[in-house]
């Protein structure tokens, strides 16, 4: 992924920014990403990581969708699954 155009005037090397954005995308909070970056001697605020994430998101195209975007479902199967879930929750 070529991210250099997204972050032209950044003082943090692009691979570290991409790493931070990737950490956030897999579930870490902004502050947790900052803590991981601090382990790598990179001192950035959670606001900076937020900016990285949103700058990159705005630069990316929408993901492709699968055609058709609907699925046929057997109503009887759903009914059985709902009954099984009700029995498990009791």
C-alpha positions in Angstrom: 0.0 0.0 0.0 1.4 3.4 -1.0 0.6 5.7 1.9 3.3 8.4 1.4 1.0 10.7 -0.5 -1.5 10.6 2.4 1.1 11.6 5.0 3.4 14.0 3.2 4.5 16.3 6.1 4.6 13.8 8.9 7.6 13.3 11.2 6.8 9.7 11.9 8.1 7.2 9.4 5.3 5.8 7.2 5.8 2.1 8.2 5.2 3.1 11.9 2.1 5.0 11.0 0.8 2.1 8.9 1.6 -0.2 11.9 -0.3 2.1 14.2 -3.3 2.3 11.9 -3.3 -1.5 11.5 -3.2 -2.0 15.3 -6.2 0.2 15.6 -8.0 -1.6 12.8 -7.6 -5.0 14.6 -9.2 -3.6 17.8 -6.7 -1.7 19.9 -7.9 1.7 21.2 -6.1 4.8 20.2 -4.5 5.0 23.6 -3.4 1.3 23.4 -1.8 2.1 20.0 0.0 5.0 21.6 1.3 2.7 24.4 2.6 0.2 21.8 4.3 3.0 19.9 5.9 4.2 23.1 7.5 0.8 23.5 9.1 1.5 20.1 10.3 4.9 21.4 7.8 6.8 19.3 6.1 9.5 21.3 2.7 10.5 19.7 -0.6 11.5 21.2 -3.8 9.5 20.7 -5.1 12.5 18.7 -2.2 12.0 16.2 -3.0 8.3 15.8 -6.7 9.3 15.3 -5.6 11.7 12.5 -3.5 9.0 10.9 -6.5 6.6 10.9 -8.9 9.1 9.4 -6.5 10.5 6.9 -5.8 7.0 5.6 -9.5 6.1 5.6 -10.4 9.1 3.5 -7.7 8.3 1.0 -8.8 4.7 0.4 -11.5 3.6 -2.0 -14.6 1.9 -0.7 -14.2 -1.9 -0.5 -15.8 -3.9 -3.3 -19.1 -5.5 -2.7 -20.1 -9.0 -3.7 -22.8 -9.4 -6.3 -25.5 -10.2 -5.5 -25.6 -8.5 -2.2 -28.4 -10.7 -0.8 -28.7 -14.3 0.3 -31.6 -16.7 0.2 -32.3 -18.2 3.6 -34.3 -21.2 4.6 -37.0 -19.9 7.0 -37.3 -23.4 8.7 -33.6 -23.4 9.5 -33.8 -20.0 11.1 -36.8 -21.1 13.2 -34.8 -24.1 14.4 -31.8 -22.0 15.2 -33.9 -19.6 17.2 -35.4 -22.4 19.2 -32.0 -23.8 19.9 -30.7 -20.5 21.1 -33.8 -20.1 23.4 -33.1 -23.5 24.9 -29.4 -22.7 25.5 -30.2 -19.4 27.2 -32.6 -21.0 29.8 
